[in-house]
Amino acid sequence: MSLWARAQQLPPECLQEVRSIYRDTFPIEVRHCLALWIENRVWNVESEEQQQFFVDELVHEISTHADMLHTPDMFVTKMKLLEAAKNIQMQYGHAPQELFNYMRQCLTRELALIQKAMGTQYVSPPQTERKYSELLTGLRTVQQKVSLVGKEINNWNANMESFSLEYHECVKKKGHMSYLQQSPMTTERRDFEACLRLQIEEMERKLNIMIAQINHAQLELVDHLKENISILGELQSQVLDGELIKWKREQQLSGNGVQMQTNLNVIQEWCELLADLIWTSRQQVNNVSRISSKALADARQPELVSMLDEMSKQVTSLLSTLVTSTFVIEKQPPQVMKTNTRFTATVRLLVGGQLNVYMTPPRVSVVIISEQQAQQLLKSDSQAGKSKQPVECGDILNNTGVMEYQATSRQLSVSFRNMQLRKIKRAEKKGTESVMDEKLTLLFQSQFNVGGGELVFQVWTLSLPVVVIVHGNQEPHGWATVTWDNAFSPSGRVPFAVPDKVTWGQLAETLRIKFYSATSGGDLSEDNLRFLAEKIFNNKINLPLSTHELNALPVSWTQFCKDALSDRNFTFWEWFYMVVKVTREYLRTLWCDRLIMGFIQKKQAEDMLSKCPPGTFLLRFSDSELGGITIAWVGDNNGEVFSLQPFTARDLALRSLADRVLDLPQLQFLYPNIAKDDVFSKYYTKPEDQVLKNGYVKPVLVTTLPPYMASPAYAHSPDSHRNTPSVQSSYFGSATPAPTENTLMSTDLSFEMSSFYAEDFDNFVYEGMN
């Protein structure tokens, strides 16, 4: 994504700072219209000798771009660009290096503002920018060629008209000659006839020259038309098969948390320029055909008709491909879709403004179809046959809308804001398949009129695969299907084929991105990923020591989300999904500050803590409790390590993990030796300092350990089957020994709520803080 595309995504206040960078001699209109060219030139290091031509090249680019703006709504922008070109030439014509350095300073300030706003280091990818610049240069080059062909057609037409006049004048003189030959021979007639014969011979000689010139011009014109259509086909392939497909792939990966780099608005600019050039070329072919059909027989090329027919088919096919391919889903519907729940989607036609499709506002309809129906739809379309309307697999409310045109953004789109899937018809299941394995898709359909109804295009596009659920407990498995499909679907696949096995390296990267996105920057380390590898492989194999060998191991879909983990009744994905969920909702800041060790085996945590002084603790994700996080610490009795019963989302919603760490005086040092208040204090909840409006004082929940933990007799785990104790937390004095981590699936909370009069509030302190 270009620097300017990044700038346009900034919040309004930051975008205003960017606007303030540019002044009259380098107006923001120039920055916007020549964004890729400017970045490609200014970021690259150029010698002083190269910079000497910078002003001339910039003025040329501005003028060329201004000439492309034909529509009335772009008139003001065109005038501003031409005025800017004039001012730049006047002010910097003799000082190109000064302009080059000034523009580099502007881009540097722009980059700094983007880095500050986004909080990340943005690096402009030179190869990508250079490729974009080359593509834009190719489009502008063919634009000049198309313009030259237009002039050639005008010249050719003028020559044809001149030939027609000369031809008819010659025929007239020949008729006069025939008339003279029928009259009596006289000296005067003989002299006049000789003079007339010389004139006819001169005219015939001139006509023969004109015929040769016209024929030569026709052949050149046809060659130039062929060349332009061929170049347009290549450029269109780069845009549609390269950049647009890349954008769609990035859109799919963004469902897993990958940040998109390609800007759809930039692609629209390319597609609009293509649409203009292809439509103009089509009109040129038709004009040549029309002029040729009216030409005199002597000026006609016999093979010209067939060549023009073939070119007309080619250029119309290019236009058809462009229109149908640029009907895209800008905002995808949710990929895990719950019945009777409102959802949204937005579709957009990238060339709708350029081709004036909005003059007859198109209506778009949406239906949901099965994977098999999507396959049949693509098959019938590839065979160029008229496909039958697919059978709907469910009823969608509010599934039609009319596309609207926004003149400022030149976008023709429609947003479905209140769609709702009322019911779903399931396909028959095979083997161990479940409803969460079934992938469906939303089919968006419309009809576009181009050229005032001259051409009519039936268009459709498919959404990314969706999984339909009817209950929240189906959500994890639904996201497993979607995550696997998004990450590993091959390009150009048959819907919705996806490999059954991938390498651990591929899956690990997917999990890392998923976790990073959910926690807004909390990445997974190599040790974390090795822990996940040990878990998904169930420790049944001796994992290689090297990361390269580990990443090459195959992992199947079944291992990912079908097979239960060793000694557990849930799968790897269910465990990971709940860890991501609880981290995103309750532990994100602690994780990003590296206060949670998280992905570590219980035995390994015990070994690490056993070498530490009493009161040392660490936080890790539970192996037995879905979405649970536990505290392991070194006790006072012979350095024994204890593990607190895991806290789940329900527990953390009542009291944060940082406050629970504060509540327990037994926890003194975060592993290896960091005083807990040094790192957790900024996350502690501040005590209420006033009475509630209703006159009551809000009670406070405080975590404590059972009384037996303070007993001298407590020297071993209360669980004889465990090497270390698993201790139940409580609120103020539950003396019941805790169930073990293996058997307890939720925390049994008990608490004592203390309330007192308002005037005694100043004496209130937390229990466990003395």
C-alpha positions, -999 to +999 in steps of 0.1 A: +000+000+000+014+034-009+022+061+016-006+082+003-031+054+006-021+050+042-025+087+048-061+086+035-069+060+062-059+083+091-084+098+115-097+132+106-075+152+130-044+134+117-055+138+081-058+176+087-021+176+098-012+159+066-031+185+046-012+213+063+021+200+049+012+210+013+011+246+001+002+264-031+033+256-050+029+219-043-009+216-038-025+185-023-043+178-056-009+171-072+000+148-043-033+129-047-033+125-085+003+116-089+008+097-056+025+066-070+047+086-095+058+110-068+067+083-042+085+062-068+106+092-079+112+110-046+120+080-024+146+067-048+180+083-045+188+103-076+219+121-087+220+158-091+222+152-129+190+132-128+173+158-107+179+184-134+149+170-154+127+166-124+106+198-129+100+191-166+090+155-159+067+165-131+050+192-151+046+167-180+030+142-156+006+168-142-004+180-177-010+144-189-031+136-159-051+168-163-059+159-199-074+127-187-101+145-166-130+149-190-160+147-168-177+179-155-173+170-119-135+169-123-133+203-140-122+222-109-095+196-102-083+198-138-080+236-135-061+233-102-036+208-117-030+230-148-025+260-125-001+240-103+019+229-133+023+265-144+034+277-109+059+249-105+074+257-139+077+294-130+091+289-095+113+259-098+121+258-135+157+269-127+159+251-094+148+215-099+169+203-070+151+226-046+117+212-056+130+176-053+143+182-018+112+201-008+089+172-019+111+147-001+107+168+031+069+167+026+069+130+022+092+125+052+068+146+074+039+127+060+056+094+069+063+106+104+026+115+110+015+081+098+040+063+120+028+084+150-008+078+143-005+041+136+020+033+163+040+010+140+070+015+117+057+020+082+082+011+055+073+019+019+080-012-003+100+001-032+094-029-054+056-026-050+057+011-056+078+006-087+055-020-101+025+003-095+044+031-112+052+009-142+015-001-145+004+035-144+030+044-169+017+016-192-018+029-189-008+064-197+013+052-227-016+033-242-038+064-235-016+084-257-017+057-284-055+056-283-055+094-286-033+091-317-055+065-332-084+089-328-065+115-348-056+089-374-093+080-378-101+117-383-074+121-409-084+089-426-120+100-427-110+134-441-090+117-468-119+094-476-142+124-480-116+142-502-113+111-523-150+109-526-152+145-538-123+140-563-139+107-575-172+123-582-156+152-599-137+128-621-169+109-629-185+142-638-157+151-662-159+116-678-196+122-683-188+155-699-163+138-721-189+112-733-213+140-741-187+158-761-178+127-781-215+126-793-213+161-808-198+169-843-161+172-845-148+207-846-115+223-839-129+239-808-143+205-796-110+187-804-090+212-783-115+212-754-116+174-755-078+172-754-077+195-724-105+176-707-087+143-713-056+157-697-076+168-667-092+134-664-058+117-666-044+140-639-074+133-617-071+096-621-034+097-614-043+118-583-071+093-573-047+064-576-023+081-553-051+089-529-063+052-530-028+040-522-025+065-494-059+055-480-052+018-482-018+023-465-035+045-438-062+018-434-036-009-428-017+013-403-049+022-385-059-014-382-024-023-369-026+004-343-060-006-332-048-042-329-018-031-309-039-009-286-064-037-279-036-062-273-018-038-248-051-031-231-057-068-227-022-072-211-027-043-188-062-054-178-048-089-170-022-072-147-050-053-129-077-080-127-056-112-126-029-096-105-039-067-083-076-074-079-070-111-072-043-101-047-068-077-030-094-105-028-068-128-013-058-102+012-095-097+020-098-134+027-066-135+049-079-104+068-106-127+081-077-144+100-062-111+112-037-103+084-035-066+077-045-056+041-019-038+020-037-033-013-060-003-016-092-009-035-095+028-044-062+026-063-074-004-082-106+015-090-085+043-105-068+018-128-100+001-137-117+034-145-088+043-168-090+009-185-128+013-189-123+046-206-096+034-229-115+001-238-147+020-244-129+045-266-112+018-285-145+000-291-160+033-304-130+037-327-134+002-341-171+010-347-162+043-363-137+027-387-163+001-396-190+028-402-167+049-423-155+019-443-191+008-450-199+042-465-167+044-486-167+039-523-160+005-536-126+015-550-116+026-514-127-006-496-104-033-484-121-067-488-105-082-457-111-050-436-146-060-426-136-094-411-107-078-392-129-051-378-155-077-367-128-097-349-115-066-332-150-055-322-155-089-305-121-087-288-126-052-273-162-060-263-150-091-246-124-070-227-152-046-216-174-075-205-145-090-185-138-057-169-174-050-159-181-085-145-147-088-127-150-054-110-183-062-094-168-070-060-178-074-024-162-045-006-174-056+028-178-093+033-207-107+053-197-125+085-181-158+078-197-174+109-233-165+105-259-171+131-295-175+121-320-148+130-291-123+136-287-091+116-257-089+094-243-064+068-225-065+034-214-040+007-209-046-030-193-022-054-188-018-091-154-003-097-162+010-132-198+021-125-189+058-125-167+058-155-192+039-177-222+059-163-239+027-151-256+047-124-277+065-151-299+034-148-295+025-111-289-013-109-307-035-084-287-061-065-302-093-050-286-117-025-293-154-020-274-181+000-264-212-019-245-244-012-209-254-021-222-277-048-244-250-063-214-226-064-194-252-083-222-257-108-225-219-112-188-215-120-189-245-143-218-233-164-202-198-165-169-211-177-187-230-205-204-198-216-238-213-212-267-196-196-267-209-161-299-218-143-309-198-112-293-217-082-317-231-056-316-211-024-305-229+008-322-204+031-344-173+034-327-139+037-347-109+047-339-075+032-319-091+004-324-065-024-310-030-028-303-004-054-268+008-061-261+045-054-235+067-069-213+090-047-199+117-070-172+128-046-156+093-043-168+081-077-181+049-061-212+030-072-222+007-044-250-006-022-248-015+014-271-042+029-274-031+065-303-052+078-301-087+062-311-116+083-309-153+076-342-168+089-337-205+081-312-228+065-315-260+046-287-283+053-270-308+029-267-344+038-237-352+059-211-378+052-192-398+078-180-376+107-191-343+091-210-319+112-230-288+103-201-266+112-180-283+084-206-272+058-195-242+038-221-220+020-218-187+002-238-156-006-245-150-042-248-113-052-265-107-086-273-077-108-276-064-143-257-034-158-266-013-188-237+003-205-238+029-233-274+038-228-285+002-231-262-006-260-246-034-239-263-053-211-242-074-187-255-100-163-231-100-133-227-120-102-201-126-075-197-150-046-188-141-010-162-159+010-174-192+024-197-188+054-206-213+081-242-210+095-247-218+131-279-217+152-263-216+187-234-199+203-217-232+213-212-240+176-192-208+171-157-223+179-160-251+154-175-227+128-144-205+132-122-235+128-137-242+094-134-205+084-099-201+097-086-232+079-103-222+046-091-186+047-055-196+054-050-225+031-074-222+001-054-223-032-058-197-058-084-204-085-098-233-066-131-251-072-154-239-044-145-245-017-116-270-020-090-268+007-061-292+015-067-317+043-031-314+055-007-285+058+027-281+074+030-271+110+049-240+098+019-229+078-005-235+106+018-219+132+019-187+112-019-187+110-022-192+147+004-165+154-014-140+132-048-149+147-034-143+182-016-111+172-047-096+156-070-105+185-046-090+211-038-059+190-001-066+189+006-094+214+027-117+193+036-153+199+073-163+204+091-193+190+087-210+225+050-203+224+047-219+190+067-249+201+044-253+230+014-253+206+031-279+184+036-302+214-001-298+223-014-305+188+008-335+183-002-347+218+034-354+226+030-387+207+061-380+186+096-368+196+095-333+181+126-322+162+149-298+179+153-275+149+125-251+140+130-259+103+123-296+109+094-289+132+078-266+106+080-293+080+059-317+100+024-323+085-007-314+105-042-326+094-076-310+096-086-338+120-057-330+144-066-294+142-102-295+152-116-331+153-094-352+176-096-346+213-064-338+231-048-364+253-068-370+284-092-342+275-127-340+261-119-310+238-098-304+207-067-283+201-087-256+183-113-254+211-085-249+236-067-223+215-099-205+205-109-200+242-074-189+251-076-162+223-111-152+235-102-148+272-069-130+263-087-106+239-115-098+264-097-097+297-059-102+295-048-082+264-028-055+282-012-079+306-002-102+277+012-073+256+033-062+286+047-097+289+033-103+323+016-136+313+039-165+304+008-183+292+020-211+269+040-233+292+035-269+304+025-273+341+055-295+348+079-270+332+064-241+352+069-261+384+105-269+376+112-232+369+095-220+401+110-246+423+144-229+420+130-195+430+124-180+465+090-182+482+063-159+468+076-161+432+047-167+408+038-169+371+007-169+350-001-196+325-030-209+305-047-239+319-043-272+301-076-286+315-099-256+317-111-241+284-103-204+285-087-207+319-057-189+333-040-201+365-014-188+390+014-210+400+036-199+429+062-210+454+048-216+489+066-212+522+067-249+529+099-264+516+097-245+483+066-264+473+048-251+441+011-246+442-014-239+413-045-218+419-077-231+404-080-215+369-099-183+364-122-183+335-140-154+316-168-156+342-144-150+370-124-123+353-156-104+345-162-101+383-126-092+392-096-086+370-066-108+371-044-079+382-067-073+412-066-110+421-028-109+421-030-079+444-055-097+467-031-125+475-002-115+497+014-149+490+023-136+456+053-114+459+075-116+428+066-122+391+090-148+377+119-145+378+123-118+404+101-087+396+082-072+425+046-076+415+036-040+423+063-027+400+045-042+370+009-048+381+002-016+400-010+003+369-036-023+363-050-023+399-086-010+402-086+022+422-109+021+453-141+040+453-137+073+470-173+083+474-207+070+483-229+058+455-258+081+444-283+058+461-266+063+495-249+029+497-213+019+496-204-005+468-192-039+482-158-051+471-149-087+462-115-099+473-097-131+465-083-152+494-068-186+499-085-213+521-075-212+559-057-245+557-031-229+535-018-212+567-018-244+587+016-260+596+002-294+587-003-283+552+029-296+537+016-317+508-010-315+481-046-322+491-048-342+459-029-375+463-029-380+426-010-349+419+026-339+424+016-304+434-014-288+450-043-272+431-058-246+454-092-232+452-095-194+457-124-179+475-137-146+488-132-143+525-128-177+541-142-207+524-126-236+542-135-263+517-106-279+500-106-272+462-113-298+435-083-304+413-076-286+380-083-318+362-118-323+375-130-287+382-145-270+351-157-237+367-149-217+398-173-220+427-173-185+439-182-177+475-178-142+490-186-121+519-198-086+511-190-059+538-211-027+538-208+002+562-222+036+567-211+065+545-193+083+573-171+052+579-160+050+543-126+066+550-118+036+572-125+011+544-096-009+532-093-040+510-091-073+528-058-090+521-039-057+516-026-053+552 
